[in-house]
Amino acid sequence: MSHWDFLILIAFVAGSSTTGGLRGVIASDLFQFGLAMAGSIAFAAILLWESGGPGALIDRIVELYGEERAGRMLSFTPSVEGALMPFLVIMGLQWLFQMNSDGTGYLAQRCMACATDRDARIAATVFAWVQILGRSLVWLVIGVGLLVFYPFAPADALGPGFAASRERTFLLGIADEMPVGIRGLMVTALVAALASTIDTHLNWGSSYLTNDVYKRLVCQVWLKRAPAGPELVFVARVASVIVLLAGCLVAANLDSIQQGWRISLLFGAGIGAVLMLRWVWERINIQSEFAAMATAIVAGPILLWAFPEDDAEWARLGAMVLVSTAGTVIVALASRPTEREVLLAFYRAVRPVGFWGRTARAAGDDPRSVRRALGTTLLATVACAVSLFLTLVGVSKLILPHPDEIWLLPVLCILGAGLLTPFWWRRVAAQEPDRGSGVASLR
């Protein structure tokens, strides 16, 4: 794909996103996701077929990299001494301290478009299982297959361009191993995945700039007037173009996708705490949210300079979380609380759980029941997460087994996931009175 092809694609996606809005984005995303998954499944099936099946693929991994190194490649936990703690820190922080930790942002667009709270919970759960289980299994087969078709020496992993070179093997595999017709399907699937990501983020980013910046600050606070509907639509379309140009500028200065993820994860860790706390603690206000953003902007470059090594990522994330969380809590306690009327209106619309004692009492609810509801919600969330990851590990090990492992462990993982499922599914599928606000589904 040339630069002109890419620019034409970007312009097309921006036009469809700005004219179609949320409904258009959702409709196109469903089709694009199906197309992307179909192409990925075809790619994984071809790699398995060309390598002689899962067993032959694993044997080839052992032959190329040795039994010890192959075992580390196929393991779900780090086997290098001293790497377990960094691994656990990074995995734990990615769950709780990142820009989508509370399910908001572009992930919430689908939930807020649902008719009821129950529909929104089911939609979010289906998304998580398809995203983490379904897609990861396909990408796992592709990733292992590419290790065989495009092997590397241990010394290559120490080079500065190693990550980018391994990312290019994905495109090389499509060009070298896929037949012409299916190759076209895969290229179309990649374009669809790119378009799906772009239009979702354009719609999400423009909504922030339009509603939070232009409508609230510019019109209501500074100009003291209410903007008209057509005016907001026009501003949203202009904002989509601004977000698009900013994203292109950032992408042009990245060396690899991995680098982009690391930078995004670091800055996201700076706002993860406030995103979670604002739902469970009534003291969080706009000042504490701005403090978290400012901390991330200031601390991010400093931490990247202080810990430039790749294996120091866990230290960067840990430091960012400690600094931003401390700043968020200090500013929340030192600044003026949000107006009681605003908190009460929010509580009645969303019914959040956790530490909402004064607001819950003002709404006529028992503060203790609100705190107990937080515990119930956390237990259901943990049970669902454990069930999901047990299923992922079990099915993955059945498809691509570790050379020294027997079938008992993956079977036990899948059975354990099945036993946990009723505990969290009852919570997801429970019927509740509809309060007419899809936002309530996010708790």
C-alpha positions in Angstrom: 0.0 0.0 0.0 1.5 3.3 -1.1 1.3 6.6 0.8 -1.4 7.8 -1.6 -3.5 4.6 -1.0 -3.2 5.1 2.7 -4.2 8.8 2.5 -7.2 7.9 0.3 -8.3 5.2 2.8 -7.9 7.7 5.7 -10.0 10.3 3.9 -12.7 7.7 3.1 -12.9 6.5 6.7 -12.9 10.0 8.0 -15.8 10.9 5.7 -17.9 7.9 6.6 -17.3 8.5 10.3 -18.2 12.2 10.3 -21.3 11.6 8.2 -22.6 8.3 9.7 -22.1 9.0 13.4 -22.3 6.3 16.0 -24.9 4.2 14.2 -22.8 4.2 11.0 -19.7 3.3 13.0 -21.3 0.3 14.7 -22.9 -1.0 11.5 -19.6 -0.8 9.6 -17.6 -2.2 12.5 -19.6 -5.4 12.7 -19.0 -6.0 9.0 -15.3 -5.1 9.2 -14.8 -7.3 12.3 -16.3 -10.3 10.5 -14.2 -9.7 7.5 -11.0 -9.3 9.6 -11.7 -12.5 11.5 -12.4 -14.4 8.4 -9.1 -13.3 6.8 -7.2 -14.1 10.0 -8.7 -17.5 10.4 -7.8 -18.3 6.8 -4.2 -17.1 7.4 -3.9 -19.3 10.5 -5.4 -22.3 8.7 -2.9 -21.9 5.8 0.1 -21.7 8.2 -1.1 -24.8 10.0 -1.7 -26.7 6.7 1.7 -25.7 5.2 3.5 -26.7 8.4 1.8 -30.1 8.6 -0.6 -29.5 11.5 -0.2 -28.4 15.2 2.0 -31.3 16.1 4.5 -30.8 13.3 4.5 -27.0 13.9 5.5 -27.6 17.6 8.2 -30.1 16.5 9.6 -27.5 14.0 9.7 -24.9 16.8 11.8 -27.3 18.9 14.0 -28.1 16.0 14.7 -24.5 15.1 15.1 -23.0 18.6 16.0 -25.9 20.9 13.8 -27.5 23.5 14.5 -25.0 26.2 13.9 -21.9 24.1 10.8 -23.4 22.5 9.4 -24.1 25.9 9.9 -20.5 26.9 8.2 -19.3 23.6 5.2 -21.5 24.2 4.8 -20.8 27.9 2.2 -18.5 29.3 4.5 -17.4 32.2 8.0 -16.1 32.1 10.6 -18.8 32.8 13.6 -16.5 33.0 14.7 -16.1 36.6 13.7 -12.7 38.0 11.2 -12.0 35.3 8.1 -13.2 37.2 7.6 -10.1 39.2 8.0 -7.7 36.3 5.5 -9.9 34.3 2.9 -9.8 37.1 3.4 -6.1 37.6 2.8 -5.3 33.9 -0.2 -7.7 33.6 -1.8 -6.3 36.8 -1.2 -2.7 35.9 -2.5 -3.2 32.3 -5.8 -4.4 33.8 -6.4 -1.6 36.3 -4.3 1.3 35.3 -4.8 2.1 31.6 -6.9 4.5 29.6 -9.8 2.0 29.2 -9.6 0.6 32.7 -13.2 1.5 33.5 -14.6 0.5 30.2 -15.2 4.0 29.0 -13.9 5.7 25.8 -14.5 3.9 22.5 -15.4 0.7 24.3 -18.4 2.3 26.0 -19.9 3.5 22.7 -21.6 0.2 22.1 -22.8 -0.1 25.7 -24.3 3.4 25.7 -26.1 2.6 22.5 -27.9 -0.4 24.1 -31.6 -0.2 25.0 -31.2 -1.5 28.6 -28.6 -2.1 31.3 -28.9 -5.8 30.8 -28.3 -5.5 27.1 -25.2 -3.4 27.8 -23.8 -5.9 30.2 -24.2 -8.7 27.8 -22.7 -6.7 25.0 -19.7 -5.8 27.1 -19.2 -9.4 28.1 -19.5 -10.8 24.6 -17.0 -8.2 23.4 -14.5 -9.2 26.1 -14.8 -12.9 25.2 -14.6 -12.5 21.5 -11.8 -10.0 21.8 -9.6 -11.8 24.3 -10.5 -15.5 23.6 -11.6 -15.7 20.0 -9.2 -13.3 18.4 -6.2 -14.2 20.6 -6.5 -17.9 19.7 -6.3 -17.0 16.0 -3.4 -14.6 16.5 -1.6 -17.2 18.6 -1.5 -19.7 15.8 -0.4 -17.0 13.4 2.4 -15.8 15.7 3.8 -19.3 16.3 3.5 -20.2 12.7 5.5 -17.1 11.7 8.3 -18.2 14.1 8.7 -21.3 11.9 8.3 -19.7 8.5 10.6 -16.8 9.4 13.0 -17.9 12.1 15.5 -15.7 13.9 18.7 -16.2 15.8 19.0 -15.3 19.5 21.5 -12.6 18.6 18.9 -10.9 16.3 16.6 -10.2 19.3 19.2 -7.9 20.7 19.2 -5.5 17.7 17.4 -2.2 17.8 15.1 -3.0 14.9 14.1 -6.5 16.0 10.5 -5.6 17.0 9.8 -3.8 13.7 11.4 -6.7 11.7 9.2 -9.3 13.4 6.1 -7.2 12.8 6.9 -7.2 9.1 6.9 -11.0 9.0 3.1 -10.8 9.2 2.9 -9.1 5.9 5.6 -11.3 4.4 3.6 -14.4 5.4 0.5 -13.0 3.6 2.6 -12.3 0.5 4.5 -15.6 0.5 2.1 -18.2 1.8 -1.5 -17.2 0.9 -3.0 -17.9 -2.5 -3.9 -14.9 -4.7 -7.7 -14.9 -3.9 -7.3 -15.5 -0.2 -4.4 -13.0 -0.1 -6.8 -10.4 -1.4 -9.3 -11.3 1.3 -6.6 -10.9 3.9 -5.4 -7.6 2.6 -9.1 -6.4 2.6 -9.4 -7.7 6.2 -6.4 -5.7 7.3 -7.8 -2.6 5.6 -11.1 -3.3 7.3 -9.4 -3.6 10.7 -7.6 -0.4 10.2 -10.8 1.4 9.1 -12.7 0.0 12.1 -10.1 1.3 14.5 -9.9 4.7 12.9 -13.6 5.4 12.6 -14.2 4.3 16.2 -11.5 6.5 17.6 -12.5 9.5 15.4 -16.1 9.2 16.7 -14.8 8.9 20.3 -12.3 11.7 20.2 -14.6 14.1 18.4 -17.3 13.5 21.0 -14.9 14.7 23.8 -13.8 17.8 21.9 -17.4 18.6 21.0 -19.3 18.0 24.2 -16.6 18.5 26.9 -14.6 21.3 25.3 -16.7 23.2 22.8 -20.2 22.8 24.3 -19.4 22.9 28.0 -16.3 25.2 28.2 -16.5 27.4 25.1 -20.3 27.9 24.8 -21.7 27.4 28.3 -18.9 28.7 30.4 -17.2 31.3 28.3 -19.9 32.5 25.9 -22.8 31.9 28.2 -25.0 30.4 25.5 -26.4 27.0 24.5 -25.1 25.8 21.1 -27.6 24.6 18.5 -27.8 21.1 17.2 -26.5 21.8 13.7 -23.6 23.8 15.2 -22.5 20.8 17.3 -22.7 18.5 14.3 -20.4 20.8 12.4 -18.0 21.1 15.3 -17.9 17.3 15.6 -17.0 16.9 12.0 -14.2 19.5 12.3 -13.0 17.8 15.5 -12.8 14.4 13.7 -10.5 15.9 11.1 -8.3 17.4 13.9 -8.1 14.1 15.7 -7.2 12.3 12.5 -4.4 14.8 11.7 -3.0 14.4 15.2 -3.1 10.7 15.0 -1.3 10.7 11.6 1.4 13.0 13.1 2.0 10.6 16.0 2.0 7.5 13.9 4.6 8.9 11.5 7.1 9.3 14.3 6.8 5.7 15.7 9.4 3.1 14.9 7.2 0.1 15.5 3.7 -0.9 16.7 5.3 -2.2 19.9 6.7 1.2 20.6 3.3 2.8 20.1 1.7 0.3 22.6 4.4 1.0 25.2 4.0 4.7 25.0 0.2 4.5 25.1 0.3 2.1 28.0 2.6 4.4 30.0 0.6 7.6 29.5 -2.6 5.6 30.0 -1.3 4.3 33.4 -1.3 8.0 34.5 -5.0 8.4 34.2 -6.1 4.8 35.0 -6.5 5.4 38.7 -8.8 8.4 38.4 -10.9 6.6 35.7 -11.6 3.8 38.2 -11.9 6.0 41.3 -14.5 8.4 39.8 -17.0 5.5 39.7 -16.5 4.3 43.2 -15.6 7.4 45.2 -17.7 10.5 45.4 -14.7 12.8 46.3 -13.2 12.5 42.8 -13.9 15.8 40.9 -12.8 17.6 37.8 -9.7 19.0 39.4 -8.4 15.5 40.3 -9.0 14.3 36.8 -7.0 17.2 35.4 -4.3 16.5 37.9 -4.0 12.9 36.7 -3.8 14.1 33.1 -1.1 16.7 33.9 0.9 14.1 35.9 0.9 11.7 33.0 2.0 14.4 30.6 4.8 15.6 32.8 6.0 12.3 34.2 5.7 10.3 31.0 8.8 11.8 29.2 10.8 11.8 32.4 10.2 8.1 33.0 11.0 7.3 29.4 14.3 9.1 29.8 15.0 7.6 33.3 14.1 4.0 32.3 14.9 3.7 28.5 15.5 -0.1 28.5 12.7 -2.4 27.3 13.0 -4.7 30.4 12.4 -1.7 32.7 8.8 -1.2 31.5 7.5 -2.6 34.7 9.4 0.0 36.6 8.1 2.8 34.4 4.5 1.7 34.8 4.9 1.2 38.5 6.4 4.6 39.1 3.7 6.3 36.9 0.9 4.5 38.8 2.3 5.6 42.2 2.8 9.2 41.2 -0.5 9.7 39.4 -2.6 7.9 42.1 -1.0 9.9 44.9 -1.6 13.1 43.0 -5.2 12.2 42.2 -6.0 11.4 45.8 -4.2 14.5 47.2 -6.0 16.9 44.8 -9.4 15.2 45.4 -9.0 15.7 49.2 -7.6 19.2 49.0 -9.9 20.7 46.4 -13.5 21.6 46.6 -16.0 18.7 46.2 -18.3 18.5 43.3 -21.7 20.2 43.9 -24.1 18.1 45.9 -26.8 18.5 43.3 -24.5 17.2 40.5 -23.5 14.2 42.5 -27.1 13.4 43.5 -28.3 13.6 39.9 -25.4 11.4 38.8 -26.1 8.9 41.5 -29.8 8.6 40.7 -29.0 8.1 37.0 -26.2 5.6 37.3 -26.5 4.1 40.8 -22.7 3.6 41.2 -21.3 1.3 43.8 -18.6 1.9 46.4 -17.9 4.9 48.6 -20.9 7.1 48.0 -22.1 7.3 51.6 -23.3 11.0 51.7 -24.8 10.9 48.3 -26.5 7.6 48.8 -28.0 8.8 52.1 -29.2 12.0 50.4 -30.9 9.8 47.8 -32.6 7.7 50.5 -30.4 4.6 50.1 -28.5 2.7 52.7 -24.7 3.5 52.3 -23.8 0.1 53.5 -25.7 -1.6 50.7 -23.8 0.6 48.2 -20.5 -0.6 49.6 -21.6 -4.2 49.7 -22.6 -3.9 46.0 -19.0 -3.0 45.2 -17.8 -6.2 46.7 -20.4 -8.2 44.8 -19.5 -6.5 41.5 -15.7 -7.1 42.1 -16.3 -10.8 42.8 -18.3 -11.2 39.6 -15.7 -9.3 37.6 -12.8 -11.4 39.0 -14.8 -14.6 38.4 -15.5 -13.7 34.8 -11.8 -12.7 34.2 -10.5 -15.9 35.7 -13.0 -17.9 33.7 -12.0 -16.2 30.6 -8.2 -16.5 31.0 -8.5 -20.2 32.1 -10.4 -20.9 28.9 -7.8 -19.1 26.9 -4.9 -21.0 28.5 -6.7 -24.3 28.3 -7.8 -24.1 24.6 -4.4 -22.6 23.6 -2.5 -25.5 25.2 -4.8 -28.0 23.5 -4.1 -26.4 20.1 -0.4 -25.7 20.6 0.8 -27.9 23.5 4.0 -27.3 25.3 6.5 -30.0 24.5 6.7 -31.3 28.0 3.1 -30.9 29.1 0.3 -33.5 29.1 -3.4 -32.9 28.2 -4.5 -32.9 31.9 -3.6 -29.2 32.7 -5.6 -27.6 29.8 -8.6 -29.8 30.5 -8.5 -28.8 34.2 -8.3 -25.1 33.1 -11.4 -25.5 30.9 -13.3 -27.3 33.6 -12.4 -24.7 36.1 -13.6 -22.0 33.8 -16.9 -23.8 33.3 -17.4 -24.1 37.1 -16.9 -20.4 37.6 -19.2 -19.3 34.8 -22.6 -19.5 36.7 -21.3 -17.2 39.4 -20.7 -14.3 37.0 -23.3 -15.0 34.3 -26.1 -14.6 36.8 -24.8 -11.1 37.4 -24.5 -10.3 33.7 -27.9 -11.6 32.7 -29.9 -10.4 35.7 -33.0 -8.4 34.9 -33.0 -4.9 36.5 -35.4 -2.0 36.3 -34.4 0.1 33.3 -33.5 3.6 34.3 -33.3 4.8 30.7 -29.5 5.4 30.8 -27.0 3.1 29.1 -24.3 4.7 31.2 -25.5 2.7 34.1 -24.3 -0.4 32.4 -20.7 0.7 32.9 -20.6 0.0 36.6 
